[in-house]
Amino acid sequence: MPDEPGGQAEVLIPHGWLLPNLSLDAVRSLQRGDTTSDLEKGDLRLAGVEVLVARNWVKEEFWPRIQDAVQKGYAAEKTYTFMRAHADRRRSRRPKKSS
C-alpha cells in the first residue's frame, strides 16, 4: 500500500549536487512505474518502493555521499554506476514460523 507510512523510499538530491542539464525524462526512464520524480526548486525528489539514482546525474565529488540524500527508507545497494534505495520494511517483519 503506497500510502502506508514507511512504504516508500524518498531521495532528495540538492540542486548543487546535480549535473547541469539533467533531464527529468532521463530520470523517469530508469524508475519503476509507481515512482514519482520531480524537480522542485532545482532539487531532484524521487519517491517510491524502489528508487534508482544513476551516477551520471550527480557531480563526481558528491557521489561518495549519495546515501546522505536518502530521506526515507535505506540505501539497499550502491555500485560504481548507481544507488538503489528501498522503502524501510524492517518495521513490519513477518512473524517467525513455528516448527
Secondary structure, DSSP 8 states (H G I E B T S, - for coil): -TTSTTSSEEEEE-GGGB-TT--HHHHHHTS-TT-EEEEETTEEEEEESEEEEEGGGB-GGGGGGGGGGEEESEEEEE-SSEEEEE---GGG-------
